[in-house]
Amino acid sequence: MTRKLLMHVGPTTIDLDVLLAGVKESSGFTSEDFVYASKNVLYSMEEIVKAPPNSQSLIIPGSGTAAMESCVSLLNKDDKVLVISNGVFGNRWTSIFSRYPLKVETLESRPGEVVPLEEIAQKVEKNRYKMITFTHVETSTGVRLNIGDYAKAVRDFVDIIVVDGVSSIGGELVDMSGWGVDVYLTASQKALGAPPGAGLLVISPRALEVINHENLGGYFLNLSNWLPVMKSLKENVGGYFSTLPVHLIFSLSKAMELIRHEGVEKRIKRHELVARAIRGGVEGMGLEIVAKKGLYSNTVTGVLLKKADPVRLLEEIQSENVELAPGVHPALKGKYFRIGHMGWVTPNDAIATIGAIERTLRRLGEDIRIGEGVMAVQEILGA
Ligand SMILES: Cc1ncc(COP(=O)(O)O)c(C=O)c1O
């Protein structure tokens, strides 16, 4: 059997130890080992995002979208919400909020760009919003928003700042406390490198205070139902509201252990190096990156093709045992594909990926400089 290289945007490659940690028989939701694993995940999340003291983290069965929708529990009828969208996942906030009796406004950027800070500052200075949402790394284009600057600019004008860190937590610097962010959320299958199945949130004390009985959240995703369980797990006692993904949490706990062992800073540096190498390889072979200069992320790179069909590339490259992600931004339909480089990704993966892309694109007749991508990766990794 040939080992496959999964350079996707999630699920990403899973470390075997992380996967095997989930193989356990007979663990109930009150078992000592499960309570320990949950507690480890909850405390580790707070550490990774640098949460302010007395924050509360939560594990919600489901996915990143479940974590996003659970944020409706911080809102009441007719609250004003401002969505800052740099692409498909930014727009997902608007789709979610539009299902509820809220006053939602959206500022949207062009693909590969971000909404300018001045535009947002002007908007929040004129209107009081209960919540503003940002997407740290917009996975549809690979664009990273400078959350530090954006959050600081709006902090005095909005009540709750929520950041979708689905493609950032574990691969990008996050400083929830220093930046004054109230909610940071992610999903298990992204840069934390565990199997899919859970959304994860970290909530600041200020945001915890606004979760009241009249909140608009439904039943399953209402954070007021999950909070007592999560508080109790942090204190070493199992609790029940609805069944948690027990085996996934064992895997997640192992991932947290490995992250702590690597060190969060070192992990971010590894992501940064691999991302730089991938971008060097893409440009080296003569292709263009979707994200504008200065907006590159450590975790996702969108690549524009000149004439080859990205769908064919994704199909063909599977014969090289490499899996990449399709382009999903509707404005760039049929023009690009994405490389995910997060989780347990290594510098060697960058060389293998760029090499396989070069070979496959040549077969598809794309106008590229074969070999120069790999050479550029080598220059970056060997510098
Ligand atoms: C930035 C971002 N937000 C939200 C989501 C939704 O997460 P999920 O697919 O786990 O529901 C994704 C998924 O890729 C994402 O990349």
The ligand as an SDF file (V2000), in Angstrom:
LIG
                    3D

 16 16  0  0  0  0  0  0  0  0999 V2000
  -12.8450   29.1220    8.2730 C   0  0  0  0  0  0  0  0  0  0  0  0
  -13.8630   28.0440    8.3790 C   0  0  0  0  0  0  0  0  0  0  0  0
  -14.9550   28.2480    9.1170 N   0  0  0  0  0  0  0  0  0  0  0  0
  -15.8960   27.3170    9.2710 C   0  0  0  0  0  0  0  0  0  0  0  0
  -15.7990   26.0990    8.6630 C   0  0  0  0  0  0  0  0  0  0  0  0
  -16.8590   25.0920    8.8500 C   0  0  0  0  0  0  0  0  0  0  0  0
  -16.3600   23.9970    9.5480 O   0  0  0  0  0  0  0  0  0  0  0  0
  -17.0180   22.5550    9.3950 P   0  0  0  0  0  0  0  0  0  0  0  0
  -16.8510   22.1210    7.9980 O   0  0  0  0  0  0  0  0  0  0  0  0
  -16.2350   21.7210   10.3820 O   0  0  0  0  0  0  0  0  0  0  0  0
  -18.4400   22.6780    9.7920 O   0  0  0  0  0  0  0  0  0  0  0  0
  -14.6870   25.8160    7.8710 C   0  0  0  0  0  0  0  0  0  0  0  0
  -14.5540   24.5230    7.1930 C   0  0  0  0  0  0  0  0  0  0  0  0
  -13.6560   24.2850    6.4350 O   0  0  0  0  0  0  0  0  0  0  0  0
  -13.7050   26.8100    7.7290 C   0  0  0  0  0  0  0  0  0  0  0  0
  -12.6130   26.5800    6.9970 O   0  0  0  0  0  0  0  0  0  0  0  0
  1  2  1  0
  2  3  1  0
  2 15  2  0
  3  4  2  0
  4  5  1  0
  5  6  1  0
  5 12  2  0
  6  7  1  0
  7  8  1  0
  8  9  2  0
  8 10  1  0
  8 11  1  0
 12 13  1  0
 12 15  1  0
 13 14  2  0
 15 16  1  0
M  END
$$$$
